Amino acid sequence: MTAAWSEARLRAALADMAGPSSDYDLDDMPLPDAPTRSAGVLAAFHEDDGRLVLTKRASGLRHHPGQIALPGGKVDPGDADEVAAALREAREEVGLDPAQVDLVGALAPHRTVTSFAVTPVIGIIRGPFVPVAEPGEVDEVFAMPFAHIADPASYRVEKRRWRGGWRSYYVAPWGPYYLWGATARMLLGLAERFRS
């Protein structure tokens, strides 16, 4: 079933409380007993048709080069919380003015294998928005259709060798973009709420 864009549907989906997720879920592995660093990412949907703003990280970055990601990053000392970090990073990475973002909620934090607890902040972009990629950090800013993001059938599981074993992860490819890993898992968490 293809999910049609509706702000009311988005708000209703966020009212359904779901537990946290992690990069360890698919492999039935216990979470490591290690401290995490807080981070926030912004899932910003255009108000007219629900297309989602995503970035292709710069190929020269030390961490996650070339990966598809939501704008965001770690909580810096000047940030009040994960929401503030997500909004600050979205302004820096794609030129999105926080005043244009109507915050509608957040998902439970997602634990990554890199020891981050990432809070996906959900918002709606009000008015016209022309993205500006941050040189050196973002190679491309693009929008993925809501119907792809919100449909659980868009997601599948793949595996690869990692640290001497096999690691399973979600993917949701669309056109030339290979959406995978933590970003795919967080967005699947939202898609599953639309199904319920």
C-alpha positions as CSV (number, residue, x, y, z in Angstrom):
1,M,0.0,0.0,0.0
2,T,1.4,3.4,-1.0
3,A,1.2,6.0,1.7
4,A,-0.3,9.3,0.6
5,W,1.1,12.5,2.1
6,S,-1.0,14.2,4.7
7,E,0.1,16.4,7.6
8,A,-2.7,14.9,9.7
9,R,-1.4,11.4,9.0
10,L,2.1,12.4,10.0
11,R,0.9,13.9,13.3
12,A,-1.2,10.8,14.0
13,A,1.7,8.5,13.3
14,L,3.9,10.4,15.8
15,A,1.2,10.1,18.5
16,D,1.9,6.3,18.5
17,M,4.7,5.8,21.0
18,A,7.2,3.3,19.9
19,G,10.4,2.1,21.6
20,P,14.0,2.9,20.7
21,S,15.8,1.1,17.8
22,S,19.4,0.3,17.3
23,D,21.9,-0.9,14.7
24,Y,22.0,-4.2,16.7
25,D,18.3,-5.1,16.3
26,L,18.5,-7.3,13.2
27,D,21.4,-9.4,14.4
28,D,19.9,-10.1,17.9
29,M,22.9,-8.7,19.6
30,P,22.9,-7.1,23.0
31,L,23.6,-3.4,23.2
32,P,27.2,-2.7,24.3
33,D,27.6,-1.5,27.8
34,A,29.3,1.7,26.7
35,P,28.4,5.4,27.1
36,T,26.7,7.1,24.1
37,R,27.0,10.6,22.7
38,S,23.7,12.4,21.9
39,A,22.9,13.5,18.4
40,G,19.9,14.9,16.6
41,V,18.8,14.5,12.9
42,L,16.0,16.4,11.1
43,A,13.5,14.6,9.0
44,A,12.0,17.6,7.3
45,F,9.1,17.1,5.0
46,H,7.9,19.7,2.4
47,E,4.4,20.9,3.3
48,D,3.1,20.6,-0.3
49,D,3.8,17.0,-1.1
50,G,5.8,15.5,1.8
51,R,9.0,14.9,0.0
52,L,11.9,14.5,2.5
53,V,15.1,16.4,2.5
54,L,18.2,14.2,2.5
55,T,21.9,14.8,1.9
56,K,24.7,12.9,0.2
57,R,27.6,13.3,2.5
58,A,30.8,14.6,0.9
59,S,33.1,11.9,-0.4
60,G,36.1,13.4,1.4
61,L,34.7,13.2,4.9
62,R,36.4,10.9,7.5
63,H,33.1,9.4,8.8
64,H,30.4,8.0,6.5
65,P,31.7,9.5,3.3
66,G,29.2,9.5,0.4
67,Q,26.4,8.1,2.5
68,I,22.8,9.3,2.3
69,A,21.8,11.0,5.5
70,L,19.3,13.2,7.3
71,P,20.8,16.6,8.1
72,G,22.1,16.5,11.7
73,G,24.9,15.7,14.0
74,K,26.1,15.5,17.6
75,V,24.8,17.7,20.3
76,D,27.4,20.5,20.8
77,P,28.0,22.3,24.1
78,G,26.0,25.3,22.8
79,D,23.0,23.2,21.9
80,A,20.1,23.0,24.4
81,D,19.2,19.5,23.3
82,E,18.9,17.1,20.3
83,V,16.2,19.2,18.7
84,A,18.5,22.3,18.8
85,A,21.4,20.2,17.3
86,A,19.2,18.9,14.5
87,L,18.0,22.4,13.6
88,R,21.5,23.9,13.8
89,E,23.0,21.2,11.6
90,A,20.1,21.5,9.1
91,R,20.9,25.2,8.8
92,E,24.6,24.5,8.3
93,E,24.3,21.5,6.0
94,V,21.4,22.5,3.7
95,G,20.6,26.1,4.5
96,L,17.3,25.4,6.1
97,D,16.1,28.3,8.3
98,P,14.8,26.9,11.6
99,A,12.0,29.5,11.4
100,Q,10.7,27.6,8.4
101,V,10.4,24.3,10.3
102,D,7.2,23.4,12.1
103,L,8.3,20.8,14.6
104,V,5.7,18.0,15.0
105,G,7.5,15.5,17.2
106,A,10.3,13.0,17.5
107,L,11.0,9.3,17.4
108,A,12.7,7.4,20.2
109,P,16.5,7.6,20.0
110,H,18.4,5.2,17.7
111,R,21.6,3.6,19.0
112,T,24.3,3.3,16.4
113,V,27.4,1.0,16.3
114,T,29.4,4.2,16.5
115,S,28.0,4.8,20.0
116,F,25.6,7.6,19.2
117,A,22.1,7.9,20.5
118,V,20.4,9.7,17.6
119,T,17.0,11.4,18.1
120,P,15.1,11.8,14.8
121,V,13.3,15.1,15.0
122,I,10.3,15.4,12.6
123,G,9.3,18.7,11.0
124,I,7.4,20.2,8.2
125,I,9.0,22.8,5.9
126,R,6.7,25.8,5.6
127,G,7.0,27.9,2.4
128,P,9.5,27.7,-0.5
129,F,12.9,26.2,0.3
130,V,15.9,26.1,-2.0
131,P,18.7,24.0,-0.4
132,V,22.3,25.1,-0.3
133,A,24.8,22.3,0.3
134,E,27.6,23.1,2.8
135,P,30.9,22.8,0.8
136,G,33.2,20.1,2.1
137,E,30.4,18.3,4.1
138,V,27.6,17.8,1.7
139,D,28.0,16.8,-2.0
140,E,24.3,17.0,-2.8
141,V,20.9,17.9,-1.3
142,F,17.9,16.1,-2.7
143,A,14.3,15.2,-1.9
144,M,12.9,11.6,-1.7
145,P,9.2,11.1,-2.3
146,F,7.0,10.6,0.8
147,A,5.4,7.5,-0.8
148,H,8.8,5.8,-0.8
149,I,9.8,6.8,2.7
150,A,6.4,6.0,4.3
151,D,5.9,2.6,2.7
152,P,7.4,-0.3,4.8
153,A,7.6,-2.3,1.5
154,S,10.3,0.0,0.3
155,Y,12.7,-1.4,2.9
156,R,14.6,-4.7,2.9
157,V,17.4,-6.3,4.8
158,E,20.9,-6.8,3.4
159,K,24.1,-8.2,5.0
160,R,27.8,-7.5,4.8
161,R,31.0,-8.5,6.5
162,W,31.9,-6.2,9.4
163,R,34.6,-6.6,12.1
164,G,35.1,-10.3,11.5
165,G,31.4,-11.2,11.3
166,W,28.2,-10.5,9.4
167,R,26.1,-7.4,10.0
168,S,22.5,-7.1,8.9
169,Y,21.0,-3.7,8.1
170,Y,18.0,-2.1,6.4
171,V,18.2,-0.5,2.9
172,A,15.6,1.5,0.9
173,P,17.2,2.3,-2.4
174,W,15.6,4.9,-4.6
175,G,16.9,5.7,-8.1
176,P,20.6,6.4,-7.8
177,Y,20.4,6.8,-4.0
178,Y,21.3,3.9,-1.7
179,L,19.6,4.7,1.5
180,W,20.8,2.3,4.2
181,G,22.0,1.7,7.8
182,A,20.9,3.9,10.7
183,T,19.1,6.4,8.4
184,A,17.0,3.7,6.7
185,R,16.3,2.1,10.1
186,M,15.1,5.4,11.6
187,L,12.9,6.1,8.6
188,L,11.5,2.6,8.7
189,G,10.4,3.2,12.3
190,L,8.3,6.1,11.0
191,A,7.0,4.1,8.0
192,E,5.8,1.3,10.4
193,R,3.8,3.9,12.3
194,F,1.9,4.7,9.1
195,R,0.9,1.1,8.8
196,S,-0.6,0.8,12.3
